[in-house]
Amino acid sequence: MKPLLWMNASVAVPGFTDNVLVDLQLPCTFDFNVVATKYFHALDSGDIPLCVMFSSTVFYRGADNALQVAQVPWDREANFRLPVAIWKEMMDMHFPNTAWLCLRRDAFEQLYQYKMRHGLPTWEEAITRALATETTEEVEA
């Protein structure tokens, strides 16, 4: 299985002493939903293996109070197993009753013309009516 790049994210952390806990936002936008839908949708249960890779520049005050710079190496990472059920719950919460569909341009143009010809306000109505027409024709044949 090949890795899937979720995103590149950055966060500015204010100065601290010893330890600090920082929330790193990894939003799941609709465009990512499109990319991951086929993969994640195919999973009924189990976990989705995630690997968060870190790379950064850290600025800090040295012992002589001078500005110091250190790199966080590219090989630093954190692994996490995201339960499929949590993924599906999140998608249902933010994109209820929604799925993504990709069409070839010629198929899209045919559907667009059908939608305009019949004065239909939504894509869902155009697809539903076109499928209902096809089903009716199959029953009659």
Secondary structure, DSSP 8 states (H G I E B T S, - for coil): ----------------SS-----------HHHHHHHHHHHHT--SSEEEEEEEEEEEEEEE-TTS-EEEEEEEEEEEEEEEEEHHHHHHHHHHHSTT-------HHHHHHHHHHHHHTT-SSHHHHHHHHHHHHHHHHHH-
